[in-house]
Amino acid sequence: MEMRKRQQIAVITGASSGIGEALARAMAARGTHVVLAARSAARLEEVAQAIRRAGGVATVLPSDLSQPDAAQRLYDEVTRLGLEVDTLVNNAGFGYHGPFESEALEHLHGQLQVNMVALAELTRLFVPSLLARRGTVLNLASTSAFQPAPYMSVYGATKAFVLSFSEALWAEYHDRGLHVAALCPGPVETPFIDAAGPEARGTAVFKHTLSIDQVVRECLAAMASTRPTRVVGWRNRLLCLSGRFSPRELVARMGARMMLPRSLSVPHSKGDLA
Ligand SMILES: NC(=O)c1ccc[n+]([C@@H]2O[C@H](COP(=O)([O-])OP(=O)(O)OC[C@H]3O[C@@H](n4cnc5c(N)ncnc54)[C@H](OP(=O)(O)O)[C@@H]3O)[C@@H](O)[C@H]2O)c1
């Protein structure tokens, strides 16, 4: 008698838009049951409906990962539904672009919580069962993980955390059959850019953007590979590499030039030119 292969199950955070939504659709089209998490329940339901119309399987679990107990609650809900997870994609994340002193404390705290704390907690909660199934963790880092990101300082630091954390876990687990990978895209054309701040799009950094399709292909490749880190795009690979061989001060200053909000670069009076 022919044994039917068990359907793979993936939890994807930040699946209500951008990279997470597109990756969820792509994984569902390849036969994975996708569990969609983010805050916007209605939007997640639309994504799930589209996946089901295309013949896929999707479960919606609305979750605000900025809340301290959100990772535990999401994990408990997945467990309660009896879903045995093969892949965890920690994709939810957001940034703030602008002068550091202008970022609201609540927003800053939300970034730390979503980009780092929830990501680490979800990984910790799912790792035992992922180990048992020889599964995969994919963490969305960024090219800003490789150098400081002036005017996006907190965001860059959270992504440096994601990269370091992912590479450490990769080394801890790769001989035990669990694959942990960090994907590092440069700027991608998603709602992330405008959500980061009104001046982000006008900076040199956001001039060259990757397409969501390209990033999704790289996400799938990162999960299929055995390597810990994948930087998306040749221009970005070159930038990350050159930063490693340059003085840290120079790299930080170059970053400040590339991320400078236009309103700070325009002199306010003739006297400022002196
Ligand atoms: N776009 C870029 O330039 C770029 C470059 C490098 C790396 N990345 C990384 O790629 C990942 C995906 O970003 P994207 O570009 O696809 O941006 P996006 O379209 O804005 O998507 C961000 C996702 O995160 C979710 N999210 C935000 N706050 C959340 C919260 N408190 N709780 C749960 N989910 C939350 C959002 O859903 P809700 O609003 O519904 O909660 C949304 O689904 C992020 O980690 C980002 O840092 C982006």
PDBQT file of the ligand as one rigid body, heavy atoms in Angstrom, charges set to zero:
ROOT
HETATM    1  N1  LIG A 301      11.681  45.929   2.771  1.00  0.00    +0.000 N 
HETATM    2  C1  LIG A 301      12.971  46.069   3.040  1.00  0.00    +0.000 C 
HETATM    3  O1  LIG A 301      13.633  47.000   2.546  1.00  0.00    +0.000 OA
HETATM    4  C2  LIG A 301      13.697  45.046   3.895  1.00  0.00    +0.000 A 
HETATM    5  C3  LIG A 301      15.074  44.901   3.749  1.00  0.00    +0.000 A 
HETATM    6  C4  LIG A 301      15.748  43.969   4.532  1.00  0.00    +0.000 A 
HETATM    7  C5  LIG A 301      15.035  43.215   5.459  1.00  0.00    +0.000 A 
HETATM    8  N2  LIG A 301      13.681  43.377   5.583  1.00  0.00    +0.000 N 
HETATM    9  C6  LIG A 301      12.987  42.588   6.604  1.00  0.00    +0.000 C 
HETATM   10  O2  LIG A 301      12.041  41.748   5.979  1.00  0.00    +0.000 OA
HETATM   11  C7  LIG A 301      10.993  41.453   6.901  1.00  0.00    +0.000 C 
HETATM   12  C8  LIG A 301       9.656  41.659   6.218  1.00  0.00    +0.000 C 
HETATM   13  O3  LIG A 301       9.505  43.024   5.895  1.00  0.00    +0.000 OA
HETATM   14  P1  LIG A 301       8.750  43.542   4.583  1.00  0.00    +0.000 P 
HETATM   15  O4  LIG A 301       9.720  44.302   3.792  1.00  0.00    +0.000 OA
HETATM   16  O5  LIG A 301       7.984  42.445   3.935  1.00  0.00    +0.000 OA
HETATM   17  O6  LIG A 301       7.783  44.634   5.269  1.00  0.00    +0.000 OA
HETATM   18  P2  LIG A 301       6.211  44.734   5.411  1.00  0.00    +0.000 P 
HETATM   19  O7  LIG A 301       5.538  44.530   4.106  1.00  0.00    +0.000 OA
HETATM   20  O8  LIG A 301       5.982  46.016   6.135  1.00  0.00    +0.000 OA
HETATM   21  O9  LIG A 301       5.843  43.492   6.346  1.00  0.00    +0.000 OA
HETATM   22  C9  LIG A 301       6.130  43.470   7.702  1.00  0.00    +0.000 C 
HETATM   23  C10 LIG A 301       5.293  42.373   8.343  1.00  0.00    +0.000 C 
HETATM   24  O10 LIG A 301       5.575  42.368   9.756  1.00  0.00    +0.000 OA
HETATM   25  C11 LIG A 301       4.356  42.366  10.453  1.00  0.00    +0.000 C 
HETATM   26  N3  LIG A 301       4.447  43.012  11.754  1.00  0.00    +0.000 N 
HETATM   27  C12 LIG A 301       4.843  44.277  12.029  1.00  0.00    +0.000 A 
HETATM   28  N4  LIG A 301       4.665  44.533  13.337  1.00  0.00    +0.000 NA
HETATM   29  C13 LIG A 301       4.158  43.399  13.894  1.00  0.00    +0.000 A 
HETATM   30  C14 LIG A 301       3.731  43.043  15.208  1.00  0.00    +0.000 A 
HETATM   31  N5  LIG A 301       3.762  43.909  16.224  1.00  0.00    +0.000 N 
HETATM   32  N6  LIG A 301       3.274  41.783  15.407  1.00  0.00    +0.000 NA
HETATM   33  C15 LIG A 301       3.190  40.901  14.399  1.00  0.00    +0.000 A 
HETATM   34  N7  LIG A 301       3.559  41.187  13.128  1.00  0.00    +0.000 NA
HETATM   35  C16 LIG A 301       4.018  42.431  12.894  1.00  0.00    +0.000 A 
HETATM   36  C17 LIG A 301       3.387  43.129   9.553  1.00  0.00    +0.000 C 
HETATM   37  O11 LIG A 301       2.042  42.749   9.809  1.00  0.00    +0.000 OA
HETATM   38  P3  LIG A 301       0.948  43.600  10.623  1.00  0.00    +0.000 P 
HETATM   39  O12 LIG A 301       1.195  45.051  10.336  1.00  0.00    +0.000 OA
HETATM   40  O13 LIG A 301      -0.341  43.072  10.105  1.00  0.00    +0.000 OA
HETATM   41  O14 LIG A 301       1.165  43.231  12.052  1.00  0.00    +0.000 OA
HETATM   42  C18 LIG A 301       3.791  42.624   8.184  1.00  0.00    +0.000 C 
HETATM   43  O15 LIG A 301       3.143  41.421   7.880  1.00  0.00    +0.000 OA
HETATM   44  C19 LIG A 301      11.216  42.362   8.112  1.00  0.00    +0.000 C 
HETATM   45  O16 LIG A 301      11.831  41.630   9.144  1.00  0.00    +0.000 OA
HETATM   46  C20 LIG A 301      12.176  43.417   7.588  1.00  0.00    +0.000 C 
HETATM   47  O17 LIG A 301      12.993  43.946   8.606  1.00  0.00    +0.000 OA
HETATM   48  C21 LIG A 301      13.008  44.269   4.823  1.00  0.00    +0.000 A 
ENDROOT
TORSDOF 0
